[in-house]
Amino acid sequence: MSSSNLLIEIGTEELPPGALQKLRDAFAKGIVAGLEEHSLNHGKLQSFASPRRLAVMIEAVQEQAADREVEALGPPADRAKEADGSWSKAAQGFARKNGVEPEQLQEIETPKGIRLGFRSIEAGQSAAACLADIFNQSVSQLPIPKRMRWGATRTEFVRPVHWIVMLLGDTVIEAEVLGFKSGNTTHGHRFHSQGELTITQPEQYAELLRSHYVIADFDERRELIRKQVNEQAELHDAVAVIDDDLLDEVTGLVEWPVALTGSFEERFLQVPAEALVYSMKEHQKYFHLVNTDGQLLPRFITISNIESKDPAQVIDGNQRVIRPRLSDADFFFNSDKKIPLADRVPKLESIVFQQKLGTLLDKSRRLETLAGLIADASGCNQAQAQRAALLGKTDLITDMVSEFADMQGIAGRYYALHDGEDDVVADAIEQQYWPRFAGDHLPASAVACCVALADRLDTLVGIFGIGQAPTGSRDPFALRRASLGVLRIMVEREMPLDLRQLLEQAAAQYPADLIAAGTVEAVLDYMLDRFRAWYEDENIPVQVFMSVAARKLSQPLDIHRRVHAVHSFAALAEAQALAAANKRVSNILEKQGNDTEGLKVSEGLLQEPAEQALAAVIKAKTTSVAALLDSGDYAASLATLADLREPVDAFFDQVMVMADDLEVRNNRLLLLQSLRELFLQVADISHLVVTR
């Protein structure tokens, strides 16, 4: 069956650069899905995206789908005819529905019995006949949050459309898409190319555009920009800092990238480097340069969309554009330094943190106390933690942060150092916001960790306390991220803090009637439940986490160590048998419900060799495991308890727990309870039982 290459292109005004890759992938996916839905086989796919076009080129698209047998099932065969042998109404109706006489129906065997049915051959569709529908369907499903109209038409798309290409082999597939009739003409670069370009074969597409100053392949263009930027940096003995998000955005802005290096006055290097980088990156889409020590250099690389005959003029234009931005940063920095952060504290009263939870001054006062309590529990400098917490939000009312939002915390650090604050305090002001996102680095110092914990815990308790906990996808205060940040700091910085206690201390900073009853437990449950996603990322089964969660512990570092210990234990050959035994013991004890507090196993009542052996080994293990538990070595504790499998199996095989003699029965129940409590010192391993 014959096949041809297929090219589809949408030519537009400049598409949003941040959405370009997503649009490209969705468009290609939609076209492929449409071909497969119509049973049109095809070969390799290549997708294209540039500021003025989305396109796909698919090799060896089947021009005609194969015929296929279609089977329609009707009523059961035993209901096909009436008692007099005539066709039943059900049979006649089914025949009419399929456009045939009842005599043309046949009996078909199915899993539910013999049915009346009709088999026919459905002719395969031609690609030419269905490509317009496939194209329109793909376009309608593109992830465009806000569509726009243009001209006098009611057509809607992400940007105004100027041309449509739909070519199968050398044949134009006639269709109307987005208000345009399809053809085989495209356009090259907006400035380096003039007039229409005729495409005679789909496979010529990429090279035809290249010859007219368009690199249509997004990934190729992206890597070319990376290469050019690095080459420009090498020419100036520098290192280019290439942020992937910025690289993607710039790739979405140009069709013919040309890297050029510009410079700015060295005097601007007195301004915090982060502010300069923000200006270059966010406002102008420049790549900044650093030396081998990572220090910012007074140079930048811009990506032009034209191959200028006078690149010096392009460079000069970019330098003139960035200079006012850097001048603003310089002015803000020097102006802000005139007012010490400590003098800004009272002004926090003018900024509302949350209507019910008060102002930023209220929050800062709460953080000052809470950070001090956490520092005291952590054994670090309490005065430094309190100072950093009090000053931590003051940079929010500086001109620098008002202009450059990403300087929050960073500006505070620079101003604190200028004011003569302790280096540890200055660093904590910046690092209170770490980690800012998944995988971000953690606060470096213990003091910074205390301030970061205080900030998040105060917000969590406050927002939960006024009844605004996250629901579904709505999390305006980023409480999920805050929770994971707290867990990461406590676990990865090995801070053995009790989360319940800290939450109670955080709640105590608010007015007594503001925080709803039960808030601490609600926040604790919410936060510890974030461990689920954490361990899923580590490929630790949820049953492992649940076995530890059953202990109702509230120290994240301790929980983390137990989870990893149980995970190691679960891999042992004995684990499943012991987990099943623990579940069985749990069920037995739950049914009996005996009050055994303060009672101990009586050796005199141990009658069977198997129960005597189990009692002896439990006693020995209790002693040997105690030291391991005291040192927090849960993995070794569980590994030691793995030896219990054989005596436990022997006990259940040879001993009747529910003996007729009440004293013997209760003694055996006490023995089982001591077995269960031995494991419960680490986790409830009964949760590890695999149900089939």
C-alpha positions as CSV (number, residue, x, y, z in Angstrom):
1,M,0.0,0.0,0.0
2,S,1.5,3.4,-1.0
3,S,2.6,6.0,1.4
4,S,4.0,9.5,1.3
5,N,5.6,12.0,3.7
6,L,3.2,14.4,5.4
7,L,3.9,18.1,6.2
8,I,1.5,20.3,8.2
9,E,2.4,23.8,9.3
10,I,0.6,26.7,11.0
11,G,2.2,30.1,10.2
12,T,1.4,32.8,12.8
13,E,2.4,36.0,14.4
14,E,5.1,35.6,17.1
15,L,4.0,32.8,19.5
16,P,4.5,33.1,23.3
17,P,8.1,31.8,23.9
18,G,7.4,30.2,27.2
19,A,4.6,28.0,25.7
20,L,6.3,27.1,22.5
21,Q,7.6,23.7,23.4
22,K,4.3,22.7,25.0
23,L,2.4,23.8,21.9
24,R,4.8,21.9,19.6
25,D,4.5,18.7,21.6
26,A,0.7,18.9,21.9
27,F,0.3,19.7,18.2
28,A,2.5,16.7,17.1
29,K,0.8,14.4,19.6
30,G,-2.7,15.4,18.3
31,I,-1.7,14.8,14.6
32,V,-0.3,11.4,15.4
33,A,-3.3,10.4,17.5
34,G,-5.6,11.4,14.6
35,L,-3.6,9.2,12.2
36,E,-3.8,6.3,14.5
37,E,-7.5,6.8,15.2
38,H,-8.1,6.5,11.4
39,S,-5.8,3.4,11.1
40,L,-3.3,5.3,9.0
41,N,0.2,3.8,9.6
42,H,3.1,6.1,9.5
43,G,6.9,6.3,10.1
44,K,9.2,8.7,12.0
45,L,7.8,12.0,13.3
46,Q,9.8,15.3,13.4
47,S,8.2,18.3,15.0
48,F,9.2,22.0,14.5
49,A,8.5,25.2,16.4
50,S,9.8,28.7,16.0
51,P,8.4,32.1,16.9
52,R,6.3,32.2,13.7
53,R,5.3,28.5,13.1
54,L,4.3,25.1,14.5
55,A,4.9,22.2,12.2
56,V,5.2,18.4,11.9
57,M,6.7,16.3,9.2
58,I,5.8,12.6,9.4
59,E,7.4,10.0,7.1
60,A,5.6,7.3,5.2
61,V,2.0,8.1,6.0
62,Q,-0.3,5.5,4.6
63,E,-2.3,7.1,1.8
64,Q,-5.2,4.6,2.2
65,A,-6.1,2.8,5.4
66,A,-6.6,-1.0,5.0
67,D,-10.2,-2.3,4.8
68,R,-11.3,-3.9,8.0
69,E,-14.0,-6.4,9.0
70,V,-16.7,-4.8,11.2
71,E,-18.8,-7.0,13.5
72,A,-22.2,-5.8,14.9
73,L,-23.9,-7.9,17.5
74,G,-27.7,-8.0,17.9
75,P,-30.1,-9.9,20.2
76,P,-29.5,-13.5,21.4
77,A,-30.0,-16.1,18.7
78,D,-32.8,-17.8,20.6
79,R,-34.8,-14.6,20.3
80,A,-34.3,-14.2,16.6
81,K,-37.6,-15.9,15.6
82,E,-41.1,-16.2,16.8
83,A,-42.9,-19.5,17.5
84,D,-44.3,-19.6,14.0
85,G,-40.8,-19.3,12.5
86,S,-41.1,-15.7,11.4
87,W,-38.4,-13.1,12.3
88,S,-38.9,-11.4,15.7
89,K,-39.2,-7.7,15.9
90,A,-35.8,-7.6,17.6
91,A,-34.2,-9.3,14.7
92,Q,-36.0,-7.2,12.1
93,G,-35.0,-4.0,13.9
94,F,-31.3,-5.1,14.1
95,A,-31.4,-5.9,10.4
96,R,-32.9,-2.5,9.5
97,K,-30.2,-0.8,11.6
98,N,-27.5,-2.4,9.6
99,G,-29.3,-1.9,6.2
100,V,-29.7,-5.6,5.4
101,E,-32.5,-8.2,5.3
102,P,-32.8,-10.6,8.3
103,E,-31.7,-13.5,6.1
104,Q,-28.3,-11.9,5.8
105,L,-27.7,-12.0,9.5
106,Q,-25.7,-14.8,11.0
107,E,-25.2,-16.5,14.3
108,I,-22.0,-15.5,16.1
109,E,-20.6,-17.2,19.2
110,T,-19.6,-14.8,22.0
111,P,-18.5,-15.3,25.6
112,K,-22.1,-14.5,26.6
113,G,-23.7,-17.0,24.3
114,I,-24.7,-17.2,20.6
115,R,-25.9,-13.8,19.3
116,L,-27.5,-12.7,16.1
117,G,-24.9,-10.6,14.2
118,F,-23.7,-9.0,11.0
119,R,-20.2,-9.0,9.6
120,S,-19.2,-6.5,6.9
121,I,-16.1,-5.1,5.3
122,E,-15.6,-1.4,6.0
123,A,-13.5,0.4,3.3
124,G,-10.4,2.1,4.7
125,Q,-10.4,5.9,4.6
126,S,-8.0,7.8,2.5
127,A,-5.5,10.1,4.2
128,A,-6.6,12.9,1.9
129,A,-10.2,12.6,3.1
130,C,-9.6,12.7,6.8
131,L,-6.5,14.9,7.3
132,A,-8.5,18.1,7.5
133,D,-10.5,16.6,10.4
134,I,-7.3,15.4,12.1
135,F,-5.7,18.8,11.7
136,N,-8.7,20.7,13.1
137,Q,-9.1,18.2,16.0
138,S,-5.4,18.6,17.0
139,V,-5.7,22.4,16.8
140,S,-8.9,22.4,19.0
141,Q,-7.1,20.4,21.7
142,L,-4.0,22.6,22.0
143,P,-3.3,23.7,25.6
144,I,-4.0,27.4,25.0
145,P,-5.3,29.0,28.3
146,K,-6.4,32.2,26.5
147,R,-7.3,32.3,22.8
148,M,-7.5,35.5,20.8
149,R,-9.4,36.7,17.8
150,W,-8.2,39.0,15.0
151,G,-9.7,40.9,12.1
152,A,-13.4,40.5,11.5
153,T,-13.4,36.7,11.8
154,R,-14.5,34.7,14.8
155,T,-11.6,32.4,14.4
156,E,-9.6,31.9,17.7
157,F,-6.0,30.8,18.2
158,V,-3.1,31.7,20.5
159,R,-1.9,34.3,17.9
160,P,-3.2,35.5,14.5
161,V,-2.7,33.0,11.7
162,H,-1.2,33.9,8.3
163,W,-0.8,30.7,6.4
164,I,-1.5,27.0,6.5
165,V,0.5,24.2,4.8
166,M,-0.9,20.7,4.4
167,L,1.1,18.6,1.9
168,L,1.0,14.8,1.4
169,G,3.8,13.9,-0.9
170,D,3.6,16.5,-3.7
171,T,-0.2,16.9,-3.3
172,V,-1.8,19.7,-1.4
173,I,-4.6,18.5,0.9
174,E,-7.3,21.0,0.4
175,A,-8.9,22.1,3.7
176,E,-9.9,25.1,5.7
177,V,-8.2,25.4,9.1
178,L,-8.3,28.5,11.4
179,G,-10.0,30.5,8.6
180,F,-7.3,29.8,6.0
181,K,-7.3,27.5,3.0
182,S,-4.3,25.1,3.1
183,G,-1.6,25.3,0.5
184,N,2.1,24.5,-0.1
185,T,3.7,27.9,0.5
186,T,5.4,29.1,3.7
187,H,7.5,32.1,4.7
188,G,11.1,32.4,5.8
189,H,12.7,34.9,8.2
190,R,10.7,38.1,8.8
191,F,13.7,40.3,7.8
192,H,16.1,38.1,5.9
193,S,13.6,36.5,3.5
194,Q,11.0,38.1,1.3
195,G,7.8,36.6,-0.3
196,E,6.3,33.1,-0.3
197,L,8.4,29.9,-0.4
198,T,6.9,27.0,-2.3
199,I,7.4,23.5,-0.8
200,T,7.4,20.8,-3.4
201,Q,8.0,17.9,-1.0
202,P,7.6,17.6,2.8
203,E,11.2,16.4,3.3
204,Q,12.5,19.7,1.8
205,Y,10.9,21.7,4.6
206,A,13.7,22.1,7.1
207,E,16.4,22.8,4.6
208,L,14.2,25.2,2.5
209,L,13.7,27.3,5.7
210,R,17.3,27.1,6.7
211,S,18.3,28.6,3.3
212,H,15.9,31.5,4.2
213,Y,17.4,32.1,7.7
214,V,15.0,30.0,9.8
215,I,16.1,27.0,11.9
216,A,12.8,25.4,12.4
217,D,13.8,22.6,14.8
218,F,13.5,24.0,18.3
219,D,16.0,21.6,19.8
220,E,18.6,22.3,17.1
221,R,18.2,26.0,17.6
222,R,18.5,25.6,21.3
223,E,21.8,23.8,21.1
224,L,23.1,26.2,18.5
225,I,22.4,29.1,21.0
226,R,24.2,27.2,23.8
227,K,27.2,26.6,21.5
228,Q,27.3,30.3,20.4
229,V,27.0,31.6,24.0
230,N,29.9,29.4,25.2
231,E,32.0,30.4,22.2
232,Q,31.4,34.1,22.9
233,A,32.3,33.5,26.6
234,E,35.6,31.8,25.6
235,L,36.6,34.7,23.4
236,H,36.5,36.9,26.6
237,D,38.2,34.3,28.9
238,A,34.9,34.0,30.8
239,V,32.3,31.4,31.7
240,A,28.7,31.8,30.5
241,V,26.0,31.0,33.1
242,I,23.3,29.3,31.0
243,D,20.0,28.9,32.8
244,D,17.9,26.2,31.1
245,D,14.6,28.2,31.5
246,L,16.2,31.3,30.0
247,L,17.7,29.2,27.2
248,D,14.3,27.8,26.4
249,E,12.7,31.3,26.4
250,V,15.4,32.8,24.2
251,T,15.1,29.8,21.8
252,G,11.4,30.7,21.5
253,L,12.2,34.3,20.6
254,V,14.5,33.8,17.6
255,E,14.5,32.0,14.3
256,W,18.1,32.7,13.3
257,P,20.2,33.1,16.5
258,V,23.3,35.2,16.5
259,A,25.2,35.6,19.8
260,L,26.8,39.0,20.5
261,T,28.7,40.2,23.6
262,G,28.1,43.5,25.2
263,S,29.4,45.2,28.3
264,F,28.5,47.6,31.1
265,E,30.4,49.9,33.4
266,E,32.5,48.2,36.1
267,R,31.1,50.6,38.7
268,F,27.8,48.7,38.6
269,L,29.7,45.7,40.1
270,Q,29.4,47.4,43.5
271,V,25.7,46.6,43.3
272,P,24.7,43.0,44.5
273,A,25.4,40.7,41.7
274,E,22.0,39.0,42.1
275,A,20.2,42.3,41.2
276,L,22.4,42.9,38.1
277,V,21.8,39.3,37.0
278,Y,18.0,39.7,37.6
279,S,18.0,42.8,35.4
280,M,19.9,41.2,32.6
281,K,18.1,37.9,32.7
282,E,14.5,38.8,33.5
283,H,14.2,42.1,31.6
284,Q,16.5,41.7,28.7
285,K,17.0,37.9,28.3
286,Y,20.8,38.3,28.5
287,F,23.2,35.5,29.6
288,H,25.6,36.8,32.2
289,L,29.3,36.0,32.4
290,V,31.5,35.1,35.4
291,N,35.2,34.5,35.9
292,T,36.6,31.1,37.0
293,D,35.9,32.0,40.6
294,G,32.2,32.6,39.9
295,Q,32.4,36.4,40.2
296,L,30.2,38.4,37.9
297,L,32.0,40.2,35.0
298,P,30.8,43.5,33.4
299,R,29.8,41.7,30.2
300,F,26.7,39.9,28.9
301,I,25.7,37.9,25.8
302,T,22.5,38.7,23.9
303,I,21.0,36.6,21.2
304,S,20.0,38.6,18.1
305,N,17.4,37.4,15.6
306,I,19.2,38.9,12.7
307,E,22.6,38.6,11.1
308,S,23.5,42.3,11.1
309,K,26.0,43.8,8.7
310,D,26.9,46.1,11.6
311,P,26.9,44.0,14.8
312,A,28.6,46.8,16.8
313,Q,25.4,48.9,16.3
314,V,23.3,46.0,17.7
315,I,25.6,45.6,20.7
316,D,25.5,49.3,21.4
317,G,21.7,49.3,21.3
318,N,21.6,46.5,23.9
319,Q,24.1,48.3,26.1
320,R,22.0,51.5,26.0
321,V,18.9,49.5,27.0
322,I,20.5,47.7,30.0
323,R,22.2,50.8,31.4
324,P,19.1,52.4,32.9
325,R,18.1,49.1,34.5
326,L,21.5,48.8,36.2
327,S,21.4,52.4,37.2
328,D,18.1,51.8,38.9
329,A,19.5,48.9,40.8
330,D,22.5,51.0,41.8
331,F,20.3,53.8,43.0
332,F,18.0,51.5,45.0
333,F,20.9,49.8,46.6
334,N,22.7,52.9,47.8
335,S,19.4,54.6,48.8
336,D,18.3,51.6,50.9
337,K,21.6,51.4,52.8
338,K,20.8,54.8,54.3
339,I,18.2,53.2,56.6
340,P,19.4,50.3,58.8
341,L,17.2,47.2,58.8
342,A,16.6,47.6,62.6
343,D,15.0,51.0,61.9
344,R,12.7,49.4,59.4
345,V,11.2,47.0,61.9
346,P,8.3,49.3,63.1
347,K,7.4,50.0,59.4
348,L,6.4,46.4,59.0
349,E,3.2,47.3,60.8
350,S,2.0,48.9,57.6
351,I,2.1,45.5,55.7
352,V,-0.6,42.9,56.3
353,F,0.6,39.4,56.3
354,Q,-2.9,38.0,56.4
355,Q,-6.1,39.8,57.5
356,K,-6.8,37.6,60.5
357,L,-3.2,36.8,61.3
358,G,-2.0,40.4,61.5
359,T,0.8,42.4,60.0
360,L,4.4,41.5,59.1
361,L,5.4,43.1,62.4
362,D,3.2,40.7,64.3
363,K,4.7,37.8,62.3
364,S,8.2,39.1,63.0
365,R,7.6,39.3,66.7
366,R,6.2,35.7,66.7
367,L,9.2,34.5,64.7
368,E,11.6,36.2,67.1
369,T,10.2,34.1,70.0
370,L,9.7,30.9,68.0
371,A,13.1,30.9,66.4
372,G,14.6,31.4,69.9
373,L,12.8,28.4,71.2
374,I,13.9,26.3,68.3
375,A,17.5,27.5,68.7
376,D,17.4,26.6,72.4
377,A,16.1,23.1,71.6
378,S,18.8,22.7,68.9
379,G,21.6,23.9,71.0
380,C,22.6,26.8,68.7
381,N,22.9,30.6,69.4
382,Q,19.6,31.8,70.6
383,A,20.3,35.5,70.3
384,Q,21.5,35.2,66.7
385,A,18.3,33.3,65.7
386,Q,16.1,35.8,67.4
387,R,17.9,38.7,65.8
388,A,17.7,37.2,62.3
389,A,14.0,36.4,62.7
390,L,13.2,39.9,63.9
391,L,15.0,41.5,60.9
392,G,14.2,38.8,58.4
393,K,11.2,40.5,56.7
394,T,12.5,44.1,56.8
395,D,14.0,44.0,53.3
396,L,10.4,43.6,52.0
397,I,9.9,47.3,52.4
398,T,13.1,48.3,50.6
399,D,13.2,49.8,47.1
400,M,15.4,47.0,45.9
401,V,12.9,44.2,46.7
402,S,10.0,46.4,45.6
403,E,11.6,46.6,42.1
404,F,13.3,43.1,42.0
405,A,11.1,40.6,43.8
406,D,13.6,37.8,43.5
407,M,16.0,39.8,45.8
408,Q,13.8,39.0,48.8
409,G,16.2,37.8,51.5
410,I,19.2,38.3,49.3
411,A,19.0,42.1,49.7
412,G,18.4,41.7,53.4
413,R,21.7,39.9,53.7
414,Y,23.6,42.7,51.9
415,Y,21.9,45.4,54.0
416,A,22.5,43.4,57.3
417,L,26.2,43.1,56.5
418,H,26.3,46.9,55.7
419,D,24.6,47.6,59.0
420,G,27.3,45.6,60.9
421,E,25.1,42.7,61.8
422,D,26.8,39.3,62.6
423,D,27.6,37.3,59.5
424,V,25.5,34.4,60.8
425,V,22.5,36.7,61.2
426,A,23.0,38.1,57.7
427,D,23.2,34.7,56.2
428,A,20.1,33.5,58.1
429,I,18.1,36.5,56.7
430,E,18.8,35.2,53.2
431,Q,18.5,31.5,53.9
432,Q,15.2,31.6,55.8
433,Y,13.6,31.1,52.4
434,W,15.6,28.0,51.5
435,P,14.6,25.5,50.2
436,R,12.6,27.6,47.7
437,F,11.6,24.7,45.5
438,A,12.0,20.9,45.3
439,G,15.6,19.9,45.2
440,D,16.8,23.4,46.3
441,H,19.7,23.7,48.7
442,L,19.0,23.9,52.5
443,P,20.0,26.6,55.0
444,A,23.7,26.2,55.7
445,S,23.9,27.2,59.4
446,A,22.0,25.9,62.4
447,V,20.8,29.5,63.1
448,A,19.4,29.8,59.5
449,C,17.7,26.5,59.9
450,C,16.0,27.7,63.1
451,V,14.7,30.8,61.4
452,A,13.6,28.9,58.3
453,L,11.7,26.4,60.5
454,A,10.1,29.2,62.5
455,D,8.8,31.0,59.4
456,R,7.2,27.9,57.9
457,L,5.7,26.6,61.1
458,D,4.2,30.0,62.0
459,T,2.5,30.2,58.6
460,L,1.3,26.6,58.7
461,V,-0.3,26.9,62.2
462,G,-1.8,30.3,61.4
463,I,-3.4,29.4,58.1
464,F,-4.7,26.1,59.4
465,G,-5.8,27.8,62.6
466,I,-8.1,30.2,60.7
467,G,-9.6,27.4,58.6
468,Q,-7.8,28.0,55.3
469,A,-6.0,24.6,54.9
470,P,-5.1,23.6,51.4
471,T,-7.9,21.9,49.5
472,G,-7.4,19.9,46.2
473,S,-5.2,22.0,43.9
474,R,-5.7,25.2,45.9
475,D,-2.7,26.1,48.0
476,P,-2.3,29.9,47.9
477,F,0.2,30.0,50.8
478,A,2.3,27.1,49.4
479,L,1.8,25.0,52.6
480,R,2.7,21.8,50.8
481,R,6.1,23.2,49.9
482,A,6.5,24.7,53.4
483,S,5.8,21.3,54.9
484,L,8.3,19.5,52.8
485,G,10.8,22.3,53.5
486,V,10.4,21.7,57.3
487,L,10.8,17.9,56.8
488,R,13.9,18.3,54.6
489,I,15.6,20.6,57.1
490,M,14.9,18.4,60.1
491,V,16.0,15.2,58.3
492,E,18.8,16.3,56.1
493,R,20.3,18.7,58.7
494,E,19.8,15.9,61.3
495,M,17.8,18.1,63.8
496,P,16.2,15.7,66.4
497,L,13.3,18.1,67.0
498,D,9.8,17.1,68.1
499,L,7.4,18.6,65.5
500,R,4.3,18.4,67.7
501,Q,6.1,20.4,70.4
502,L,7.3,23.0,67.9
503,L,3.7,23.4,66.5
504,E,2.4,23.9,70.0
505,Q,5.0,26.6,70.6
506,A,4.0,28.2,67.2
507,A,0.3,28.1,68.1
508,A,1.1,29.7,71.5
509,Q,2.5,32.8,69.8
510,Y,-1.0,33.7,68.5
511,P,-3.9,35.2,70.5
512,A,-5.6,32.4,72.5
513,D,-9.0,32.7,70.7
514,L,-7.6,32.9,67.2
515,I,-6.3,29.4,66.5
516,A,-9.0,26.7,66.3
517,A,-9.0,23.7,68.6
518,G,-7.3,20.7,67.1
519,T,-5.1,22.8,64.8
520,V,-1.8,21.4,66.0
521,E,-2.8,17.7,65.4
522,A,-4.3,18.7,62.0
523,V,-1.1,20.4,60.9
524,L,1.0,17.6,62.2
525,D,-1.0,15.0,60.3
526,Y,-0.8,17.1,57.2
527,M,2.9,17.6,57.4
528,L,3.8,14.0,58.2
529,D,1.6,12.9,55.3
530,R,4.0,14.7,53.0
531,F,6.5,11.9,53.8
532,R,4.4,9.7,51.4
533,A,5.5,11.6,48.3
534,W,9.0,11.8,49.7
535,Y,9.3,8.0,50.0
536,E,7.5,7.4,46.7
537,D,10.3,9.3,45.1
538,E,12.8,7.0,46.8
539,N,10.8,3.9,45.6
540,I,10.0,2.9,49.2
541,P,6.6,1.2,49.3
542,V,3.8,3.0,51.2
543,Q,3.4,0.0,53.5
544,V,6.8,0.7,54.9
545,F,5.9,4.3,55.8
546,M,2.5,3.2,57.2
547,S,4.3,0.7,59.5
548,V,6.2,3.6,61.1
549,A,3.2,6.0,60.9
550,A,1.2,3.6,63.0
551,R,3.5,4.5,65.9
552,K,2.1,8.1,65.9
553,L,5.6,9.6,66.3
554,S,6.2,13.3,65.7
555,Q,10.0,13.5,65.3
556,P,10.7,13.6,61.5
557,L,14.4,12.6,61.8
558,D,13.5,9.6,64.0
559,I,10.6,8.7,61.6
560,H,13.0,8.9,58.6
561,R,15.5,6.6,60.2
562,R,12.8,4.1,61.2
563,V,11.4,4.1,57.6
564,H,14.7,3.2,56.1
565,A,15.3,0.6,58.8
566,V,12.0,-1.1,58.0
567,H,12.7,-0.8,54.3
568,S,15.9,-2.7,54.8
569,F,14.1,-5.3,57.0
570,A,11.4,-5.8,54.4
571,A,14.0,-7.0,51.9
572,L,15.0,-9.9,54.3
573,A,13.6,-13.4,53.6
574,E,12.1,-13.6,57.1
575,A,10.2,-10.3,56.8
576,Q,6.9,-11.5,55.3
577,A,6.6,-14.4,57.7
578,L,7.2,-12.2,60.7
579,A,4.9,-9.5,59.3
580,A,2.1,-12.1,58.9
581,A,2.8,-13.4,62.5
582,N,2.6,-9.8,63.9
583,K,-0.7,-9.3,62.1
584,R,-2.0,-12.5,63.5
585,V,-0.9,-11.6,67.0
586,S,-2.5,-8.1,66.6
587,N,-5.8,-9.7,65.5
588,I,-5.7,-12.1,68.5
589,L,-4.9,-9.5,71.0
590,E,-7.5,-7.1,69.6
591,K,-10.3,-9.7,69.9
592,Q,-9.4,-10.5,73.5
593,G,-9.1,-7.0,74.6
594,N,-7.5,-8.0,78.0
595,D,-6.1,-5.4,80.3
596,T,-2.5,-6.7,80.7
597,E,-0.8,-3.5,81.9
598,G,1.8,-4.3,84.5
599,L,1.5,-8.1,84.0
600,K,4.5,-10.3,82.9
601,V,4.9,-13.7,81.4
602,S,5.0,-16.4,84.1
603,E,7.7,-18.9,83.2
604,G,5.9,-21.5,85.5
605,L,2.9,-21.5,83.2
606,L,4.8,-22.1,80.0
607,Q,4.0,-25.8,79.3
608,E,4.9,-26.5,75.7
609,P,8.5,-26.6,74.5
610,A,7.7,-24.2,71.6
611,E,6.3,-21.5,74.0
612,Q,9.2,-22.0,76.3
613,A,11.7,-21.6,73.4
614,L,9.8,-18.5,72.2
615,A,9.8,-16.9,75.7
616,A,13.5,-17.5,76.1
617,V,14.4,-16.0,72.8
618,I,12.1,-12.9,73.4
619,K,13.8,-12.4,76.7
620,A,17.3,-12.6,75.1
621,K,16.3,-10.3,72.2
622,T,14.8,-7.8,74.6
623,T,18.1,-7.4,76.3
624,S,20.3,-7.4,73.1
625,V,18.0,-4.9,71.2
626,A,17.8,-2.4,74.1
627,A,21.2,-1.0,73.5
628,L,20.6,-0.8,69.7
629,L,17.4,1.1,70.3
630,D,19.1,3.5,72.8
631,S,21.6,4.4,70.1
632,G,18.8,4.8,67.4
633,D,20.2,1.9,65.3
634,Y,16.8,0.7,64.1
635,A,18.1,-1.3,61.2
636,A,20.3,-3.4,63.4
637,S,17.4,-3.9,65.8
638,L,15.1,-5.3,63.2
639,A,17.9,-7.4,61.7
640,T,18.5,-8.9,65.1
641,L,14.8,-9.7,65.5
642,A,14.7,-11.5,62.1
643,D,16.0,-14.6,64.0
644,L,12.6,-14.8,65.6
645,R,11.0,-16.3,62.5
646,E,11.6,-20.0,63.4
647,P,10.5,-19.9,67.1
648,V,7.4,-17.8,66.1
649,D,6.5,-20.3,63.4
650,A,7.1,-23.2,65.8
651,F,4.9,-21.5,68.4
652,F,1.9,-21.2,66.1
653,D,2.4,-24.7,64.7
654,Q,2.6,-26.4,68.0
655,V,0.8,-24.3,70.7
656,M,-2.9,-23.7,71.1
657,V,-3.1,-20.0,72.2
658,M,-6.7,-20.2,73.4
659,A,-6.1,-23.0,75.9
660,D,-9.0,-24.2,78.1
661,D,-7.0,-23.3,81.2
662,L,-7.6,-19.5,81.7
663,E,-4.3,-18.8,83.4
664,V,-2.4,-20.7,80.6
665,R,-4.4,-18.9,78.0
666,N,-3.7,-15.4,79.5
667,N,0.0,-16.2,79.9
668,R,0.2,-17.1,76.2
669,L,-1.5,-13.9,75.3
670,L,1.0,-12.0,77.4
671,L,3.8,-13.9,75.6
672,L,2.4,-12.8,72.2
673,Q,2.0,-9.3,73.5
674,S,5.7,-9.2,74.5
675,L,6.5,-10.4,71.0
676,R,4.5,-7.6,69.4
677,E,5.9,-5.0,71.7
678,L,9.4,-6.0,70.8
679,F,8.8,-5.1,67.2
680,L,6.6,-2.1,68.0
681,Q,9.6,-0.4,69.6
682,V,10.6,0.3,65.9
683,A,7.4,0.0,63.9
684,D,4.2,-2.0,63.4
685,I,5.5,-4.4,60.8
686,S,2.1,-6.0,60.4
687,H,1.5,-3.3,57.8
688,L,4.1,-5.1,55.6
689,V,1.8,-8.0,54.9
690,V,1.4,-8.3,51.2
691,T,-2.2,-9.1,50.3
692,R,-2.7,-11.1,47.1
